[in-house]
Amino acid sequence: MRTNWIRGRAAGLVVCLLATACLFLLLAAPGRGVRNQEVVSPGNVPHTNHAAEYAAVAPKTILELQQFRQTSSSRIKSDKGAEGTATLVNLNPTVNAWYLLKVAWQGGSESFYHLENSEPHSRTLTLDSNYPSGIQILEGKTRYQCNLFGNGSLEQARYSQLIYAPLCDNRLFLRNPAKGHRTNLEAAAEAFRDRVWGGEKVITVFHHVLGDSHRETLEMHNEGRGSTAAANGDTVPLPAMIDAKYADRLLTPSGLGIALEASENAGVRPGAWYSARDNPGIYVSLIAPELVDKTILEHHKSTVNTLDNVEASALCYLVAFDLDRFDVAYALGTDHPAVGWSEHIQPGVMNAKLPGPDGIGTISPLVSTGLISPEYAQRTAATFVGGFKRYHGAFKYGELASNNYGSHYGFLESGVVFSKLQPGLATIFVLNDGSLQMTTWEQQDDQLLANIKYARQNGVALVEFDERSQSTVPGQLVNKWGPGNWSGSEDMSLHTIRSGIALQWNGRKRFLIYAVFSDATPSAMARVFQAYRFRYGMPLDMNALEHTYLATYRRVGSQLVVDHLITGMSQVEKSDSGGPVPRFLADPDNRDFFYVMRRNQ
């Protein structure tokens, strides 16, 4: 039974209390898994000095954190005769997506511009002393000249009020800063955490209050006429292994917001996959942990806690994406995850000489927009929220807490390292050829860095694939609250809404799966991931619908239809006179996110 009224009242109470406390303060006061079998070339070898800057335990700039960067400079001249120097930095030539342009006029200003190459596989930027008015763009044997310095087009783009300002006949975009949207709950919680001493402990208490507020319980009945037809065959995801006594039962998906292909929607079989309406290659499944095959629930009890009745009966939603049809990308939000120190680490772990664990305290002059580029927006079929904010994105307990300054979660966008990938952490990454992999990162994996276009770490593995038994097994830290950094209550008993991501193989077919558990601990997540035979699985974010958000997009004529995984997620969207303004797709957001794009067939 859904608990919308209770949920709304509880969430409203939290916002009200947090906002009131913040207002009072302001008035009184004077922030190892699956890999492709083929060997991947290490790509560009970093310049010796660049590698040393990358490895140095010293304060540095975001530029010095890019060990593969290539830099060129040239004299420039404006139409009015002013002279200066332009410096163009390809931040990762293998990926070839982002450039940083520095323009310094003699006796005048010095400015930085973050440029995005909309066709990185076929287009390269270069400076040429024979063309002092701008840059040259190489596409195969064709060379285009783009007047950036002579006519003031750079400054026009900067002040255009466009987050992605087109340049050079739309061959490039200038990335401009944006203000990322945040919900009232997020804004109140952040203000409380940043401004109130001990505010984080109070927020944890509120999470106790809200812990079960998103819980959806099973509504089952016998299978009968009008049930939705499940997708079958070796071209769809593997179904979950469930207890045989539930084989003829149906679940009623009252909270499901994604329309299914079949015209009737009286119920769905637990663990089966159903095609999303008008969205080929996207599949939906529902289950509850108590329906999982008993042989799964009875094994690996040393690493998985016994499920209680609350989480065992709580509904779980899963969405699968056929990786033959889709590309997956990752983007930073306007504010999160940050690059400074996490306040979650143990005292004494921080190096006070560094502004952050990687030597940087800001990403400036690079720009994170919290928005999908116009070049990719038309192809985007789905978006979902990324991982923990930096505040919780490091370890306070266990072995990982004492390694690498607390093992802050790493992340890369468009081949640019914002936070180094740390050994021992669950990692999803996309190589420059578009292939997606998930693994527990090891030091030797750093040889892949030049070829990694996107990456995000978040905690430790929920499940891994055991080659010896050829089966999915729980991660070693699933029932270790502190060493696994699972968040929630320190007595390890807090249930809450949680999301996770996983990779599944069905023969040669590969699927990326996003899952939202309406009320669960990591143990329930691991059991469900085992049932679906995922090759690797890791947690993402938790505690609220806005933190576990997923939306899919489909077109009906000229209209864009937004389908949210859970209907309540629609409340996160802003709206204008034309209707909802989709998060990440049309409205910049403060949180990091993944987006799934249809491949050009």
Secondary structure, DSSP 4 states (H G I P E B T S, - for coil): ---HHHHHHHHHHHHHHHHHHHHHHHHH-----B--SSPPP--SPPPHHHHHHHH-SS---TTTT-TT-EEEEEEEE-TTS-EEEEEEEES-TTT--EEEEEEEETTS-EEEEEEEES-TTT-EEE--TT-TTSEEEEETTEEEEE-SSSS-HHHHHHTS--SEEEETTTTEEEE---PPB--HHHHHHHHHHHHSTTHHHHHHHHHHHHTTTT--B--EEE--TTPPPPP-STTSPPPP-B-GGGTTEEE--TTB-SPBSSS--S-B-TT--EEBTT-TTEEEEEE-GGGB-HHHHTS-TTTSPPP-HHHHTB-EEEEEEETTTEEEEEE--SS-S-SS--TTSPTT-S-TTSSSTTS-S--TTS---SS--HHHHTTEEEEEE----TTTSS-SSSHHHHSHHHHPPPEEETTEEEE---TTSEEEEEETTS-EEEEE--GGGGGGGGGEEEEEE-SS-SEEEETTTTEEEE-TTTT-TTTTT--S-TTS---EEEEEEEEEEETTEEEEEEEEEEEE-HHHHHHHHHHTT-SEEEEEEESSTTTS-EEEEEEETTEEEEEESBGGGGGG-EEETTEEE-BTTTB-BSS-EEEEEE---
